[in-house]
């Protein structure tokens, strides 16, 4: 009986609190999606945005209170501005509380069915955050759900329009979104936060959560690339291989297989993967492959001269990318030395030194050229 009375009181309190929150958020509120995500995962504190990552053991050692852990889940919803969309939050063991809305997203009470866990909103012009809490029959918060509303520039959102009895239109937005340009605070911003702010174990977990979330396959591949590089740096090769196998982009899959084999001291196998990737990759991946090949060949002469000249032909395709082109040609000059093509190396380096490149690049070329003269040219 006491539990029932408490539950009724909590329901009334939650509804009242919810309405107050919604009224408060009718006004537009400045909302920084990236900053809020950092706060939610504990990368920065809410006070002065200072870095404040403390493990539970560290908090105990410093006699700081250890909060009871409540499971939380973060999801990204991408939607056009001024669009009606619904979020379904089923919870059979209790009830769902709409805790807060931050940003200019508006609660749409007309199409909301709280008893079914269906909440309707109208997106604004800026990124927002919606928070739900799942509460059990004893009034205990069991889980928090954070929905980050990321406003996109272009979408092909499928809408189904139904006429209701009062002749008002009800718009139901599906999760199908294609050809979108996500804002700067989209998936790449979240990945950057994970890379810069989370320790290894937590970063792996967050990457895996993103892969299992409702993002596109291309975005899942972007997450996989970063997870693979992290796993390789930590010598977790078996897990890295499993993630590589799930990559959809053929060129990137070949590249990361090459990277993994080289990390395992299997240079010949890695070289073969790189060569294959060079022929099957898009331009962004091809630049990564070229850099990987040159670094490998500077320490291991496992290519033929014809293959090195083929790498040079591929570098030539990126002349418009001055930094990449110049740095690649400097590395290529070092590789040519191993094939006794000293004059070829000299010609490449002089071209960079006398060309229209940054002083940092010219300084690098002059250093290699100096070593070349001292080691070979002056004694020819």
C-alpha positions in Angstrom: 0.0 0.0 0.0 2.8 2.4 0.9 4.5 1.6 -2.4 1.3 2.4 -4.3 0.9 5.7 -2.5 4.5 6.6 -3.2 4.1 5.6 -6.9 1.0 7.8 -7.3 2.9 10.7 -5.6 5.9 10.2 -7.8 3.8 10.1 -11.0 2.1 13.4 -10.1 5.4 15.0 -9.1 7.1 13.8 -12.4 4.3 15.1 -14.6 4.3 18.5 -12.8 8.1 18.7 -13.0 8.0 17.7 -16.7 5.5 20.4 -17.5 7.6 23.0 -15.8 10.7 21.9 -17.7 8.8 22.0 -21.0 7.5 25.5 -20.3 11.0 26.6 -19.5 12.3 25.2 -22.8 9.8 27.1 -24.9 12.4 29.8 -25.0 15.4 29.2 -27.1 18.4 28.1 -25.1 22.0 28.2 -26.3 23.1 24.6 -26.5 26.5 23.2 -27.3 26.1 19.5 -28.4 29.7 18.6 -28.2 30.2 20.3 -24.8 27.1 18.5 -23.4 28.3 15.1 -24.6 31.6 15.7 -22.9 29.8 16.5 -19.7 27.5 13.5 -19.9 30.3 11.0 -20.3 32.4 12.7 -17.6 35.1 14.2 -19.8 34.6 17.7 -18.4 32.9 18.9 -15.2 29.9 21.2 -15.2 31.9 23.7 -13.2 34.1 26.0 -15.4 34.4 23.2 -18.0 37.6 21.9 -16.3 38.9 18.4 -17.1 37.7 16.2 -14.3 38.1 12.5 -15.0 38.4 10.5 -11.7 38.0 6.8 -11.4 36.0 5.3 -8.6 39.2 4.2 -6.8 40.6 7.7 -7.1 37.5 9.2 -5.6 37.7 6.8 -2.7 41.4 7.6 -2.1 40.5 11.3 -2.0 37.6 10.8 0.4 35.2 12.1 -2.3 31.6 10.8 -2.4 31.1 7.9 -4.9 27.8 8.3 -6.6 25.6 5.3 -7.2 26.0 4.3 -10.8 23.0 4.6 -13.0 23.1 3.0 -16.4 23.0 5.5 -19.2 22.7 5.3 -22.9 23.5 7.9 -25.5 21.8 8.0 -28.9 22.1 10.4 -31.8 19.0 11.4 -33.8 19.6 13.3 -37.0 16.7 15.3 -38.4 15.9 18.3 -40.5 15.0 21.5 -38.7 11.3 22.3 -38.1 10.4 18.6 -38.5 8.0 16.6 -36.3 9.6 13.4 -35.1 8.8 10.8 -32.5 10.9 8.9 -30.0 9.6 5.6 -28.6 10.9 4.7 -25.2 9.1 1.5 -24.0 9.7 0.3 -20.4 7.5 -2.5 -19.1 8.9 -2.6 -15.6 7.8 1.0 -14.6 7.3 4.2 -16.4 9.2 6.8 -18.5 9.8 10.3 -17.4 10.7 13.1 -19.8 13.3 14.8 -17.7 14.5 17.7 -19.7 14.9 19.3 -23.1 17.9 21.5 -23.8 18.1 23.5 -27.0 15.2 24.7 -29.2 13.5 21.4 -29.8 9.8 21.7 -28.8 7.6 19.1 -27.0 4.6 18.2 -29.2 1.9 17.1 -26.7 -0.8 16.6 -29.4 0.9 13.5 -30.8 2.5 12.2 -27.6 1.2 9.0 -25.9 3.1 8.8 -22.6 1.3 5.6 -21.5 2.8 3.9 -24.6 6.2 5.5 -24.2 5.7 7.5 -27.4 6.9 11.1 -27.3 6.6 13.6 -30.1 8.8 16.7 -30.7 9.4 19.4 -33.3 13.0 20.0 -34.2 14.4 23.5 -34.1 17.3 25.1 -36.0 20.1 24.1 -33.6 21.3 20.9 -32.0 19.5 19.9 -28.9 19.4 17.2 -26.1 16.4 15.3 -24.8 16.8 13.3 -21.5 14.5 10.5 -20.3 14.6 8.5 -17.1 13.3 5.0 -16.7 11.8 4.6 -13.2 10.7 1.3 -11.7 7.6 0.7 -9.5 9.6 1.6 -6.3 10.4 5.0 -7.7 14.1 4.1 -8.4 15.7 5.5 -11.5 17.1 2.5 -13.3 18.4 4.1 -16.5 19.0 7.4 -18.2 18.5 7.9 -21.9 20.1 10.9 -23.7 19.0 11.7 -27.2 21.3 14.2 -29.0 19.3 15.9 -31.7 21.7 16.7 -34.5 20.3 19.1 -37.1 21.3 18.1 -40.7 21.5 20.1 -43.8 20.1 17.7 -46.4 17.8 14.7 -45.8 15.5 12.4 -47.6 13.3 11.8 -44.6 10.3 9.5 -45.4 7.1 11.0 -43.9 3.8 9.4 -43.6 0.9 11.8 -43.4 -2.4 10.6 -42.0 -5.7 12.5 -41.7 -7.2 12.3 -38.2 -10.8 12.9 -37.3 -10.4 16.6 -36.5 -8.8 17.1 -40.0 -5.4 17.9 -38.4 -2.3 16.4 -40.0 -0.2 14.0 -38.0 3.4 13.5 -39.3 5.3 10.4 -38.4 9.0 10.5 -39.1 10.8 7.3 -39.7 14.5 6.6 -39.0 15.3 6.4 -42.7 17.7 9.2 -43.5 19.9 9.2 -46.7 22.3 11.6 -48.5 22.6 13.8 -45.4 25.3 16.3 -44.5 25.6 16.1 -40.8 26.7 19.2 -38.9 30.2 19.7 -37.6 29.2 18.3 -34.2 28.1 14.9 -35.6 29.8 11.5 -35.5 33.3 12.9 -36.1 33.0 15.3 -33.2 32.0 12.5 -30.8 34.9 10.4 -32.1 37.3 13.2 -31.5 36.1 13.5 -27.9 36.5 9.8 -27.3 40.1 9.9 -28.7 41.1 12.9 -26.6 39.3 12.4 -23.3 38.6 8.7 -22.5 41.0 6.1 -21.1 41.5 2.9 -23.2 38.9 0.6 -21.8 36.1 3.3 -21.8 37.1 4.4 -25.3 36.7 0.9 -26.6 33.3 0.5 -25.0 32.1 3.9 -26.4 33.3 2.9 -29.9 31.4 -0.4 -29.7 28.3 1.4 -28.5 28.4 3.7 -31.4 28.9 0.8 -33.9 25.7 -0.8 -32.4 23.7 2.4 -32.5 21.4 3.8 -35.2 24.0 5.4 -37.4 24.7 4.8 -41.1 27.0 2.0 -42.3 29.5 4.6 -43.6 29.5 6.2 -40.1 30.0 2.8 -38.5 33.0 2.3 -40.7 34.4 5.6 -39.5 34.0 4.5 -35.9 35.6 1.1 -36.8 38.7 2.8 -38.3 39.4 4.7 -35.0 38.7 1.6 -32.9 41.1 -0.5 -35.0 43.9 2.0 -34.7 43.4 2.2 -30.9 43.4 -1.6 -30.6 46.6 -1.9 -32.8 48.4 0.7 -30.7 47.5 -1.4 -27.6 48.6 -4.7 -29.4 45.1 -6.1 -29.2 45.5 -7.7 -32.6 42.9 -10.4 -32.4 40.1 -8.0 -31.6 41.4 -5.6 -34.2 41.2 -8.3 -36.9 37.5 -9.0 -36.0 36.7 -5.3 -36.4 38.6 -5.2 -39.7 36.5 -8.1 -41.0 33.3 -6.0 -40.5 34.5 -3.0 -42.6 32.3 -2.4 -45.7 34.8 -0.2 -47.6 37.0 -2.6 -49.5 40.0 -0.2 -49.8 40.0 0.6 -46.1 39.7 -3.1 -45.2 42.8 -3.8 -47.3 44.6 -0.9 -45.8 43.9 -1.9 -42.2 44.8 -5.5 -42.9 48.1 -4.2 -44.1 48.6 -2.0 -41.0 47.7 -4.9 -38.7 50.2 -7.3 -40.4 53.0 -4.7 -40.2 52.2 -4.2 -36.5 52.6 -8.0 -36.1 56.0 -7.8 -37.8 54.7 -9.5 -41.0 56.1 -6.9 -43.4 55.7 -8.9 -46.6 52.0 -9.7 -45.9 51.4 -6.1 -45.0 53.1 -4.9 -48.2 50.9 -7.1 -50.3 47.7 -5.7 -48.7 49.0 -2.2 -49.2 49.7 -2.8 -52.9 46.2 -4.3 -53.4 44.7 -1.3 -51.5 46.5 1.2 -53.7 44.6 -0.2 -56.7 41.2 -0.4 -55.0 40.9 2.7 -52.8 39.3 6.1 -53.0 41.7 9.1 -52.8 41.5 9.6 -49.1 42.4 6.0 -48.4 45.0 6.0 -51.2 46.9 8.8 -49.5 47.0 6.7 -46.3 48.3 3.7 -48.3 51.0 5.7 -50.0 52.2 7.0 -46.6 52.2 3.5 -45.2 54.1 2.1 -48.1 56.8 4.7 -48.0 57.3 4.3 -44.2 57.6 0.5 -44.7 60.0 0.8 -47.7 62.3 3.2 -45.8 63.2 0.4 -43.4 62.5 -2.7 -45.5 63.6 -3.1 -49.1 60.9 -5.5 -50.2 59.6 -3.8 -53.3 61.0 -3.8 -56.8 62.1 -0.6 -58.6 59.1 -0.8 -60.9 56.8 -0.9 -57.9 58.5 2.1 -56.4 58.1 4.0 -59.7 54.4 3.0 -59.6 54.1 4.6 -56.2 55.6 7.8 -57.6 53.0 7.8 -60.3 50.3 7.6 -57.7 51.9 10.5 -55.7 51.8 12.6 -58.8 48.0 12.5 -58.8 48.0 14.5 -55.6 50.1 17.5 -56.8 47.3 19.9 -55.8 47.6 18.7 -52.2 50.9 20.4 -51.7 51.7 19.2 -48.2 50.9 15.6 -48.9 52.7 15.7 -52.2 55.9 17.3 -50.9 56.1 15.1 -47.8 55.5 12.0 -49.9 58.2 13.0 -52.4 60.7 13.6 -49.7 60.1 10.1 -48.3 60.3 8.7 -51.9 63.7 10.3 -52.3 64.9 8.4 -49.3 63.5 5.2 -50.7 65.2 5.7 -54.1 68.6 5.9 -52.3 68.1 2.2 -51.3 67.9 1.4 -55.0 71.0 3.4 -55.7 69.0 6.1 -57.6 71.0 8.9 -55.9 70.6 11.4 -58.8 66.9 10.7 -58.8 66.7 11.5 -55.1 68.8 14.6 -55.6 66.5 15.8 -58.3 63.4 15.3 -56.2 64.8 17.1 -53.2 66.0 20.1 -55.2 62.6 20.4 -56.7 61.0 20.6 -53.2 63.7 23.0 -51.8 63.3 25.4 -54.8 59.5 25.0 -55.1 56.6 27.0 -53.6 56.3 25.0 -50.3 56.2 26.0 -46.7 59.4 26.7 -44.9 58.8 23.6 -42.6 58.7 21.3 -45.6 61.7 23.0 -47.3 63.7 22.6 -44.0 62.8 18.9 -44.0 63.9 18.5 -47.6 67.2 20.3 -46.9 67.9 18.0 -44.0 67.4 14.9 -46.1 69.5 16.5 -48.9 72.3 17.2 -46.5 72.4 13.6 -45.4 72.3 12.5 -49.1 75.3 14.8 -50.0 77.3 13.6 -47.0 76.6 10.0 -47.6 76.7 9.7 -51.3 76.9 12.7 -53.6 80.2 14.1 -52.4 81.9 10.7 -52.8 80.5 9.8 -56.2 
